[in-house]
Amino acid sequence: MKDFKKILAHYWGYTEFRTLQFEIIESVASGKDTLGLMPTGGGKSIIFQVYSLSQKGICIVITPLIALMKDQVENLNRRGIKALAIHSGMSSAEIKIVLDNAVWGNYKFLYISPERLNSERFTERLVKMDVNLITVDEAHCISQWGYDFRPSYLNIAALRNILPNVKFLALTATATTKVANDIQDKLEFKDKNIFSMSFSRHNLSYIVRHLENKIGYILETLGKTSGSGIIYVRSRKVAHEISDELRKYKISADFYHAGLNTHLRNVKHDMWINGKTRVIVATNAFGMGIDKPDVRFVIHWDAPDSLEAYYQEAGRAGRDGKKSAAVLLFNNIDKTKLKRRIPVAFPEITSIKKIYNSLCNYLNIAEGFGKEQKFGFSLQGFAQVFGYQQTMVYNSLKILQREGYIEYIEEVDNLSKVYFTVSRDDLYKFQVANANFDGFIKLLLRSYTGLFSDYVVIDEELLAKNAGLDRENIYKFLKHLRKSKVIDYIPRSNMPCIFFNRERVGIERLKISNENYGLRKKDFQERIDAVIRYAENNECRSNILINYFGENSTVRCGQCDVCKSLETIDISNTGFDEISGIVKTILEEPCTYEKLLLKIKDNQEKTIQVIRWLIDNKKIIFRIDNKLEWIE
């Protein structure tokens, strides 16, 4: 333990581990495959980083999020810890150098996307690496029953054939009992071994507000409360509109979504983190790297597709342990929208096949060709050319990805990079023979280190400024040096891309399996239904959430909107149980007020209070025939 604590203090400046961090490290250190279930912000990354730094060799970290991968590599490198990454946005030359460095460069961490695991180049190098741990981040992605299943995660268990003695550590923030068991089965754990933090958040008040005027509620609430927060929306357009509306009322607000360039996203993120912006209105792209402890509220303008997503996003409030609120704004239109997402998320199979065929034609890929090729891809441009709806294209690509035909990579933002492909001696000869390039080459070598051993990120604007030239001339120098095979220059690109995992197949051979379509559609339907139940049921919100994740709780939280409403009429836990009895009775058969009192044989005075509360809160209504009916 002393070594683990010393590493924690030396690199992160903490004197103590958070809940479960040390227990999980100790489990891995004892040689056990381990699954850790910890909420977002619970410090999952420190677990494998501290353990691996205590051992000889390198840790392989598998994660599907390119942005998170880059962020963690940069953070580790800033701490003086050598880390690398391989993902689908990289060229084959870049990947080769990274793998060589992982084998011979004394690096401690190699982050890799799951799609790259089964490449021949990776497996060849892997056997030469001294691997001390395989970490599977976002481990719920391996389960067909996880809310973000990715077939490429099924390749992970095959690493046991190459590295039979290496331990596996799986980590995720959200998993039901069914998913947690499936993760361990799919990763071939020798024994079930799970460490789980409670999903209960005692400082977080879960609130659902049924209303039409959402912006009015937000303005009124922000006027009465203090602190910073997040408003989650599904549409980029709505993010702009709400932030504009808040600013009209002198509320410091900004918008954030995946359509912004990296620089602008970083500026907006930092302004909010540092308290210069009070409210960030964002799509679910705003998630990675949010470690602001004093978020007092998270408001969902739109309901997410699953309780897993809602719990994760709502959980960004109150990480400092102080009282905070997670508010879902919901009405009948939202319920209709949720139900409409099912056919949108699962287009007809004939449409998926048609889009695949159009995609291959659009990218000029003939049958039998295209395997392991990457293409820049504009979803909007493709949809316009063929007259498809963008959402149908997007969801069809995701289904084709689950089937393993392609990868659609949205989060690409690769900065410009340079790598000298010649030796220092050959470079000197080139400088002597090409005096007009000598000054620029010296500028490159003065500005950046490591150019002969790895691809190095460069800034053309800064080079232009230091050279006293315009940017266009810098591009010409770089392109000429690349053409002369002195350097490999990869210009900056933030265009999404399509990667073909296999060659193009004829449309008659394109298979969409029941596992990846029929069963997934049914599972998606169940998740949508769970969100609607959460929003509409008159039960303790916290209990609904933690019971969904497999914890059994019947004790009310006392701070959600349902519990607070019950307290106003002095209804105890027993009174809460009475509600269930009343609701069950009315659902079985609508009846008159008098008949209902006769059927409920408990404390009549308490029962009358509860019925009045249900009527006042429009949970039950009087029909024309004077019978009471439950409103779902």
Rosetta blueprint (number, residue, H / E / L):
1 M L
2 K H
3 D H
4 F H
5 K H
6 K H
7 I H
8 L H
9 A H
10 H H
11 Y H
12 W H
13 G L
14 Y L
15 T L
16 E L
17 F L
18 R L
19 T L
20 L L
21 Q H
22 F H
23 E H
24 I H
25 I H
26 E H
27 S H
28 V H
29 A H
30 S L
31 G L
32 K L
33 D L
34 T E
35 L E
36 G E
37 L E
38 M L
39 P L
40 T L
41 G L
42 G L
43 G L
44 K H
45 S H
46 I H
47 I H
48 F H
49 Q H
50 V H
51 Y H
52 S H
53 L H
54 S L
55 Q L
56 K L
57 G L
58 I E
59 C E
60 I E
61 V E
62 I E
63 T L
64 P L
65 L L
66 I H
67 A H
68 L H
69 M H
70 K H
71 D H
72 Q H
73 V H
74 E H
75 N H
76 L H
77 N H
78 R H
79 R L
80 G L
81 I L
82 K L
83 A E
84 L E
85 A E
86 I E
87 H L
88 S L
89 G L
90 M L
91 S L
92 S H
93 A H
94 E H
95 I H
96 K H
97 I H
98 V H
99 L H
100 D H
101 N H
102 A H
103 V H
104 W H
105 G L
106 N L
107 Y L
108 K L
109 F E
110 L E
111 Y E
112 I E
113 S L
114 P H
115 E H
116 R H
117 L L
118 N L
119 S L
120 E H
121 R H
122 F H
123 T H
124 E H
125 R H
126 L H
127 V L
128 K L
129 M L
130 D L
131 V E
132 N E
133 L E
134 I E
135 T E
136 V E
137 D L
138 E L
139 A H
140 H H
141 C H
142 I H
143 S L
144 Q L
145 W L
146 G L
147 Y L
148 D L
149 F L
150 R L
151 P H
152 S H
153 Y H
154 L H
155 N H
156 I H
157 A H
158 A H
159 L H
160 R H
161 N H
162 I H
163 L L
164 P L
165 N L
166 V L
167 K L
168 F E
169 L E
170 A E
171 L E
172 T E
173 A L
174 T L
175 A L
176 T L
177 T H
178 K H
179 V H
180 A H
181 N H
182 D H
183 I H
184 Q H
185 D H
186 K H
187 L L
188 E L
189 F L
190 K L
191 D L
192 K L
193 N L
194 I E
195 F E
196 S E
197 M L
198 S L
199 F L
200 S L
201 R L
202 H L
203 N L
204 L E
205 S E
206 Y E
207 I E
208 V E
209 R E
210 H E
211 L L
212 E L
213 N L
214 K H
215 I H
216 G H
217 Y H
218 I H
219 L H
220 E H
221 T H
222 L H
223 G H
224 K H
225 T L
226 S L
227 G L
228 S E
229 G E
230 I E
231 I E
232 Y E
233 V L
234 R L
235 S L
236 R H
237 K H
238 V H
239 A H
240 H H
241 E H
242 I H
243 S H
244 D H
245 E H
246 L H
247 R H
248 K H
249 Y L
250 K L
251 I L
252 S L
253 A E
254 D E
255 F E
256 Y E
257 H L
258 A L
259 G L
260 L L
261 N L
262 T H
263 H H
264 L H
265 R H
266 N H
267 V H
268 K H
269 H H
270 D H
271 M H
272 W H
273 I H
274 N L
275 G L
276 K L
277 T L
278 R L
279 V E
280 I E
281 V E
282 A E
283 T L
284 N L
285 A L
286 F L
287 G L
288 M L
289 G L
290 I L
291 D L
292 K L
293 P L
294 D L
295 V E
296 R E
297 F E
298 V E
299 I E
300 H E
301 W L
302 D L
303 A L
304 P L
305 D L
306 S L
307 L H
308 E H
309 A H
310 Y H
311 Y H
312 Q H
313 E H
314 A H
315 G L
316 R L
317 A L
318 G L
319 R L
320 D L
321 G L
322 K L
323 K L
324 S E
325 A E
326 A E
327 V E
328 L E
329 L E
330 F E
331 N L
332 N H
333 I H
334 D H
335 K H
336 T H
337 K H
338 L H
339 K H
340 R H
341 R H
342 I H
343 P H
344 V H
345 A H
346 F L
347 P L
348 E L
349 I H
350 T H
351 S H
352 I H
353 K H
354 K H
355 I H
356 Y H
357 N H
358 S H
359 L H
360 C H
361 N H
362 Y H
363 L L
364 N L
365 I L
366 A L
367 E L
368 G L
369 F L
370 G L
371 K L
372 E L
373 Q L
374 K E
375 F E
376 G E
377 F L
378 S L
379 L H
380 Q H
381 G H
382 F H
383 A H
384 Q H
385 V H
386 F H
387 G L
388 Y L
389 Q L
390 Q H
391 T H
392 M H
393 V H
394 Y H
395 N H
396 S H
397 L H
398 K H
399 I H
400 L H
401 Q H
402 R H
403 E L
404 G L
405 Y L
406 I E
407 E E
408 Y E
409 I E
410 E L
411 E L
412 V L
413 D L
414 N E
415 L L
416 S L
417 K E
418 V E
419 Y E
420 F E
421 T L
422 V L
423 S L
424 R H
425 D H
426 D H
427 L H
428 Y H
429 K H
430 F H
431 Q H
432 V H
433 A H
434 N L
435 A H
436 N H
437 F H
438 D H
439 G H
440 F H
441 I H
442 K H
443 L H
444 L H
445 L H
446 R H
447 S H
448 Y L
449 T L
450 G L
451 L L
452 F L
453 S L
454 D L
455 Y L
456 V E
457 V E
458 I L
459 D L
460 E H
461 E H
462 L H
463 L H
464 A H
465 K H
466 N H
467 A H
468 G L
469 L L
470 D L
471 R H
472 E H
473 N H
474 I H
475 Y H
476 K H
477 F H
478 L H
479 K H
480 H H
481 L H
482 R H
483 K H
484 S L
485 K L
486 V L
487 I E
488 D E
489 Y E
490 I E
491 P L
492 R L
493 S E
494 N L
495 M L
496 P L
497 C E
498 I E
499 F E
500 F E
501 N L
502 R L
503 E L
504 R L
505 V L
506 G L
507 I H
508 E H
509 R H
510 L L
511 K L
512 I L
513 S L
514 N L
515 E L
516 N L
517 Y L
518 G H
519 L H
520 R H
521 K H
522 K H
523 D H
524 F H
525 Q H
526 E H
527 R H
528 I H
529 D H
530 A H
531 V H
532 I H
533 R H
534 Y H
535 A H
536 E H
537 N L
538 N L
539 E L
540 C L
541 R H
542 S H
543 N H
544 I H
545 L H
546 I H
547 N H
548 Y H
549 F L
550 G L
551 E L
552 N L
553 S L
554 T L
555 V L
556 R L
557 C L
558 G L
559 Q L
560 C L
561 D H
562 V H
563 C H
564 K H
565 S H
566 L H
567 E H
568 T H
569 I L
570 D L
571 I L
572 S L
573 N H
574 T H
575 G H
576 F H
577 D H
578 E H
579 I H
580 S H
581 G H
582 I H
583 V H
584 K H
585 T H
586 I H
587 L H
588 E H
589 E L
590 P L
591 C E
592 T E
593 Y H
594 E H
595 K H
596 L H
597 L H
598 L H
599 K H
600 I L
601 K L
602 D L
603 N L
604 Q H
605 E H
606 K H
607 T H
608 I H
609 Q H
610 V H
611 I H
612 R H
613 W H
614 L H
615 I H
616 D H
617 N L
618 K L
619 K L
620 I E
621 I E
622 F E
623 R L
624 I L
625 D L
626 N L
627 K E
628 L E
629 E E
630 W E
631 I L
632 E L
